[in-house]
Every structure is written in C-alpha cells, then in structure tokens.
Amino acid sequence: MGKLIDKLQQVGKGGDSGMGFARRASGQAPRPAAVLVALRATDAAVAEAAAKNGADAVIITGWTPKTDVAPITKALASGGAATLWGVEVGELDADASETLKAARTAGASFAIVPATAPAAILFDEVEQFDRVVTLAQPDDQMALLLLRAANALPVQAAFVRLDLSSAALARLSVTDFTRLKLIAESLRFPLLVALPANEAPDATATNVLVRLGVDGVTLQGTEASAESVGAQVKAVREQLEKTPAPKDSNDGPISVGGLMGMGGLRQATRPAPEPDEE
C-alpha cells in the first residue's frame, strides 16, 4: 500500500498527518472522500493555494519522465501542509519501460495511467507507490464486464472522469444514479472521480458523489486562478466534513443480474440446500 491509499484511509478517520489512522490533535473532521486538484507542472501558485486550503493531493497532468516538477514540489512545501502529489501519465516514448519508477524517483506518490498507455508500464515493480488506472463509464453490458475485468490489473485505485456539472449531479435520475453506482460497486479498490473544469460540487452534488461511493473528488486547476482553486478546495472540503459517510444498509451481499465472477460485486449468499429425506 502506498501513500495515496494511506491518505484515503486517514481522511476517513480524521486527521491528515503522522502515522496510523487515529484522529489527530489538529481536530480535522473525518470526511467520506478526499479532495484532489489536477494541475500542470507550471501551476505552482495553484498548487500552493490548493495545499494551503486543505487539498489532500495534487495531480500533475501530462507528466513524462522529462517533466520538471520542481516548481510544484517547492510550492507544496511553501503550502505548509502534508499534501501528496502524483502524476497523470502523458504521451510516452516508444520505450515506456521504467516509467512508474521514474515518477517515484522524482518524488511522486502515485501515478494515474491513461487507458491508451502501454499496459506494460503497470507491471513495473515500485515499492510504496500506488498505480491508478483510468476507466471509462460503462454504457452497456459488455462495457460493464470490461470494467469488472479491471479488478485483475495490478493497480490500487481507479480514476473516472465524470462529464457532469454540479447541477447535473443533483438532477441524476434513479436510473442514471444506479448506472454510476455500479462503477464503485464493481471495483475492488478505491474510486477517484474528476469533475469538469471550473466546477465545484455544491451540498446536494457532494452528497450524491458520496452516495455513489466515491473515495476522492478531483477538481480541475489547469484553467483557473489560484484564488479560485483555493476557494473551491476549501468549500468542497467543508461540504465533505458535513456529509456523513453512507451506512451499509444491506443485510447481505449484492447480486446484480448474474454478473458474478472475479472480485468487485459481491455474490449473493444463498441458503444451503436442505438434506434429502430418506
């Protein structure tokens, strides 16, 4: 387990620093999801504002082993908070081996791998480093099966882009909510979602995201000012602190349409057959 997964667990228990998952003396309230910010390697001011306002992690987009991350790491240090940083892998050279090791050497705690990247980079052995795979929202039965097949990948989390505004999230129909809920229910690992640019969820949208089973909400900082991103991070964090984690109301595991197989959706428990009477 790497630092990103550790951070997600810390967020759920309260407190943002130190080892273990106990609530810290800093008084940080537990939250059902973490707050992340996606930005460019040159967005140092945005990174600093995100850190100062409580972002749990930042994601450097379009990263390659040649990317200069010094501006971001310096800005995060100036933020005075234990803010993690990771990378979203960009366009790679023909030889993509050792890519994740290069990210770890640069100081990243995790890497988000796009669906178009060579699968071979997932097989790099990197200690204490989290791999995050980018997945598409399933829109049919076959796509759902492929989504569940992602459980076989050597990754620790999933990343999904939601093309839904705060208002659209609040208006989700029961059918659309159920379809999105299948994403979290189908995966064996935490789910991070990215929201549209310059869009921060309000109280209703935040509650919907939490009910969907999202473990991290990613805000877009690539086309926004440092002041705007800082305000968004603070607002979303405060909303999450007010939003209780959903309690598991199911008395037993979930069974959906017979789509059972490898990890993810839990198989329904069936009673043992009665012995035949003689």
C-alpha positions as CSV (number, residue, x, y, z in Angstrom):
1,M,0.0,0.0,0.0
2,G,1.3,3.4,-1.0
3,K,0.8,6.9,0.4
4,L,-2.3,7.7,-1.6
5,I,-4.3,4.7,-0.2
6,D,-2.9,5.5,3.2
7,K,-4.1,9.1,2.8
8,L,-7.6,8.0,1.8
9,Q,-7.8,5.9,4.9
10,Q,-6.6,8.8,7.1
11,V,-9.2,11.1,5.6
12,G,-12.0,8.7,6.5
13,K,-10.8,8.6,10.1
14,G,-9.9,12.2,10.6
15,G,-6.5,13.9,10.8
16,D,-4.0,14.5,8.0
17,S,-0.6,13.8,9.3
18,G,1.5,11.3,11.1
19,M,1.3,7.5,11.1
20,G,-1.8,5.5,11.8
21,F,-5.4,6.3,11.3
22,A,-6.4,7.9,14.6
23,R,-7.9,11.3,14.7
24,R,-5.2,13.9,15.2
25,A,-5.0,16.7,17.8
26,S,-5.4,19.1,14.9
27,G,-9.1,18.5,15.1
28,Q,-9.6,17.6,11.4
29,A,-13.0,16.1,11.0
30,P,-13.3,12.8,9.1
31,R,-14.6,13.0,5.6
32,P,-16.1,10.3,3.3
33,A,-13.9,11.4,0.4
34,A,-10.6,13.2,-0.2
35,V,-10.0,16.4,-2.2
36,L,-7.5,16.4,-5.1
37,V,-6.6,19.0,-7.6
38,A,-5.4,18.4,-11.2
39,L,-2.9,21.0,-12.5
40,R,0.0,21.5,-14.8
41,A,3.7,21.3,-13.8
42,T,3.9,25.1,-14.2
43,D,0.9,25.9,-12.0
44,A,2.9,26.5,-8.9
45,A,0.7,29.2,-7.5
46,V,-2.4,26.9,-7.9
47,A,-0.6,24.1,-6.1
48,E,0.3,26.3,-3.2
49,A,-3.2,27.6,-2.9
50,A,-4.6,24.1,-3.0
51,A,-2.2,22.9,-0.3
52,K,-3.0,25.9,2.0
53,N,-6.7,25.3,1.7
54,G,-6.5,21.6,2.6
55,A,-6.2,19.6,-0.6
56,D,-5.2,16.1,0.2
57,A,-3.2,15.6,-3.1
58,V,-2.4,17.3,-6.4
59,I,-2.1,15.6,-9.7
60,I,0.4,16.8,-12.3
61,T,-1.2,16.3,-15.7
62,G,0.6,15.4,-18.9
63,W,3.6,14.1,-17.0
64,T,6.5,12.4,-18.7
65,P,9.9,11.4,-17.2
66,K,11.3,14.7,-18.7
67,T,8.8,16.9,-16.9
68,D,10.3,19.4,-14.4
69,V,8.3,19.0,-11.2
70,A,10.5,21.4,-9.1
71,P,8.0,24.3,-9.2
72,I,5.2,22.1,-7.8
73,T,7.3,20.4,-5.1
74,K,8.6,23.8,-3.9
75,A,5.1,25.3,-3.9
76,L,3.7,22.4,-1.9
77,A,6.4,22.8,0.6
78,S,5.5,26.5,0.9
79,G,1.9,25.5,1.5
80,G,2.9,24.1,4.8
81,A,0.7,21.0,4.6
82,A,1.3,17.3,4.1
83,T,-0.1,17.4,0.6
84,L,0.8,14.4,-1.6
85,W,1.5,14.8,-5.2
86,G,1.2,12.3,-8.1
87,V,1.2,12.3,-11.8
88,E,-1.2,11.7,-14.7
89,V,1.0,10.0,-17.3
90,G,1.0,11.8,-20.6
91,E,2.3,10.8,-24.0
92,L,5.2,8.4,-23.7
93,D,8.1,7.5,-26.0
94,A,8.1,4.2,-27.7
95,D,10.0,2.7,-24.9
96,A,7.8,3.2,-21.9
97,S,9.5,0.8,-19.5
98,E,10.6,2.1,-16.1
99,T,8.0,4.9,-16.4
100,L,6.5,4.5,-12.9
101,K,9.9,4.0,-11.4
102,A,10.9,7.4,-12.9
103,A,7.8,9.0,-11.3
104,R,8.6,7.5,-7.9
105,T,12.2,8.7,-8.2
106,A,11.0,12.2,-9.0
107,G,9.1,12.1,-5.7
108,A,5.5,11.2,-6.8
109,S,3.4,9.1,-4.5
110,F,1.1,7.7,-7.2
111,A,0.6,7.7,-11.0
112,I,-2.6,7.8,-13.0
113,V,-2.2,5.7,-16.1
114,P,-4.5,6.5,-19.1
115,A,-6.3,3.8,-20.9
116,T,-4.2,4.4,-24.0
117,A,-0.9,3.8,-22.2
118,P,1.1,0.6,-22.8
119,A,-0.2,-2.0,-20.3
120,A,3.4,-3.0,-19.6
121,I,4.0,0.1,-17.5
122,L,1.6,-1.3,-14.9
123,F,4.0,-4.2,-14.3
124,D,6.9,-2.1,-13.1
125,E,7.7,-3.2,-9.5
126,V,7.7,0.0,-7.5
127,E,7.5,-0.2,-3.7
128,Q,5.2,2.1,-1.7
129,F,3.8,3.6,-4.9
130,D,0.2,3.5,-6.0
131,R,-0.9,2.8,-9.5
132,V,-4.3,4.3,-10.6
133,V,-5.9,3.1,-13.8
134,T,-8.2,5.4,-15.9
135,L,-11.5,3.8,-16.7
136,A,-14.5,4.8,-18.8
137,Q,-18.0,4.9,-17.6
138,P,-19.8,1.7,-18.8
139,D,-22.7,2.3,-21.1
140,D,-23.7,-1.3,-21.9
141,Q,-23.4,-4.8,-20.6
142,M,-20.1,-5.6,-22.3
143,A,-18.6,-2.3,-21.0
144,L,-19.6,-3.4,-17.5
145,L,-17.9,-6.7,-17.9
146,L,-14.8,-5.0,-19.1
147,L,-15.0,-2.6,-16.1
148,R,-15.1,-5.5,-13.7
149,A,-12.2,-7.2,-15.6
150,A,-10.1,-4.2,-14.4
151,N,-10.0,-5.9,-11.0
152,A,-7.4,-8.2,-12.4
153,L,-5.0,-5.3,-13.1
154,P,-2.1,-4.7,-10.7
155,V,-3.4,-1.3,-9.6
156,Q,-4.5,0.2,-6.3
157,A,-7.3,2.6,-7.4
158,A,-9.4,3.7,-10.4
159,F,-9.8,7.2,-11.9
160,V,-13.0,8.1,-13.8
161,R,-13.9,11.4,-15.5
162,L,-17.5,12.5,-14.9
163,D,-18.8,14.8,-17.5
164,L,-21.5,16.1,-15.1
165,S,-21.9,19.5,-13.7
166,S,-22.9,20.1,-10.1
167,A,-26.5,20.8,-11.3
168,A,-26.5,17.6,-13.4
169,L,-25.3,15.5,-10.4
170,A,-28.1,17.0,-8.3
171,R,-30.6,16.0,-11.1
172,L,-29.5,12.5,-11.6
173,S,-32.4,10.2,-12.2
174,V,-32.7,6.9,-10.3
175,T,-31.7,5.0,-13.4
176,D,-28.6,7.2,-14.1
177,F,-27.6,7.1,-10.4
178,T,-27.8,3.3,-10.4
179,R,-25.7,3.0,-13.5
180,L,-23.0,5.2,-12.0
181,K,-23.2,3.4,-8.7
182,L,-22.3,0.2,-10.5
183,I,-18.8,1.6,-11.1
184,A,-17.9,1.8,-7.4
185,E,-19.7,-1.5,-6.6
186,S,-17.9,-3.3,-9.4
187,L,-14.4,-2.4,-8.3
188,R,-12.3,-3.9,-5.5
189,F,-10.3,-0.7,-5.0
190,P,-11.0,3.0,-4.2
191,L,-12.5,5.2,-6.9
192,L,-11.4,8.7,-7.7
193,V,-13.5,10.9,-10.0
194,A,-12.7,14.1,-11.9
195,L,-15.2,16.8,-12.3
196,P,-15.5,19.3,-15.2
197,A,-13.2,22.4,-15.3
198,N,-14.1,25.3,-13.0
199,E,-16.8,23.2,-11.4
200,A,-17.1,22.5,-7.7
201,P,-20.0,20.4,-6.3
202,D,-22.5,22.1,-4.1
203,A,-24.0,20.4,-1.0
204,T,-26.5,18.3,-3.0
205,A,-24.0,17.2,-5.6
206,T,-21.4,16.4,-2.9
207,N,-24.0,14.2,-1.1
208,V,-24.7,12.4,-4.5
209,L,-21.0,11.8,-5.0
210,V,-20.6,10.3,-1.5
211,R,-23.7,8.1,-2.1
212,L,-22.1,6.9,-5.3
213,G,-19.2,5.5,-3.3
214,V,-16.6,8.0,-4.5
215,D,-13.4,8.0,-2.4
216,G,-11.8,11.1,-3.9
217,V,-13.1,14.2,-5.8
218,T,-10.7,15.8,-8.2
219,L,-11.1,19.5,-9.1
220,Q,-9.6,21.0,-12.2
221,G,-6.9,23.6,-11.6
222,T,-5.4,23.9,-15.1
223,E,-7.6,26.7,-16.4
224,A,-8.4,28.5,-13.1
225,S,-6.7,31.1,-10.9
226,A,-5.0,30.2,-7.7
227,E,-7.6,32.1,-5.7
228,S,-10.5,30.3,-7.4
229,V,-9.0,26.9,-6.8
230,G,-8.2,27.7,-3.2
231,A,-11.8,28.7,-2.6
232,Q,-13.1,25.6,-4.3
233,V,-10.9,23.3,-2.3
234,K,-12.0,24.9,0.9
235,A,-15.7,24.8,0.0
236,V,-15.6,21.2,-1.1
237,R,-13.6,20.1,1.9
238,E,-16.1,21.8,4.3
239,Q,-19.0,20.2,2.4
240,L,-17.5,16.8,2.8
241,E,-16.9,17.3,6.5
242,K,-20.7,18.0,6.8
243,T,-21.6,15.0,4.7
244,P,-21.8,11.7,6.7
245,A,-20.4,8.6,5.1
246,P,-23.3,6.3,4.0
247,K,-24.0,3.4,6.2
248,D,-24.2,0.0,4.7
249,S,-27.9,-0.7,4.8
250,N,-27.6,-4.1,3.0
251,D,-28.2,-7.1,5.2
252,G,-26.3,-9.2,2.8
253,P,-24.0,-9.0,-0.2
254,I,-25.2,-7.7,-3.5
255,S,-26.2,-9.7,-6.6
256,V,-26.7,-7.9,-9.9
257,G,-28.1,-9.7,-12.9
258,G,-26.0,-12.7,-12.6
259,L,-22.8,-10.8,-13.5
260,M,-20.7,-12.7,-11.0
261,G,-17.1,-13.7,-11.3
262,M,-13.9,-12.1,-10.2
263,G,-13.7,-9.5,-7.4
264,G,-15.9,-6.4,-7.2
265,L,-19.6,-7.1,-6.9
266,R,-20.2,-9.4,-4.0
267,Q,-22.0,-12.6,-4.7
268,A,-25.4,-13.1,-3.1
269,T,-25.5,-15.5,-0.2
270,R,-27.7,-18.5,-0.9
271,P,-29.0,-20.7,1.9
272,A,-27.6,-24.2,2.0
273,P,-29.9,-26.8,0.5
274,E,-31.9,-29.0,2.8
275,P,-30.6,-32.5,3.1
276,D,-32.7,-35.1,1.3
277,E,-35.1,-37.0,3.5
278,E,-34.7,-40.7,3.5
